[in-house]
């Protein structure tokens, strides 16, 4: 029972943190890299997330995340994005995909 409550609290904290960071990081990235490049990376992340959702089961969460990250890191590193920038965009888009 306590672990369920702890898990729920952690999930809420992570969600709030991702939303807060996303609100601040995405505008900075757009300014630094240009909106066209960010839009392209966001599109690639969304495609990779949707692909992973179809291919992997919910129990394979780690595998899904790894597959998305590997694909996106390869593409985004070519335009100078850091791993942290990519992780933030991935989390934001996963959140949007789950809502939609």
Protein Blocks (a to p, Z undefined) as FASTA:
>chain_A
ZZmmmmmmmmmmmmmmmmmmmmmmmmmmmmmnopklmmmmmmmmmmmmmmmmmmpcfklm
mmmmmmmmmmmmmmmmmnopafklmmmmmmmmmmmmmmZZ
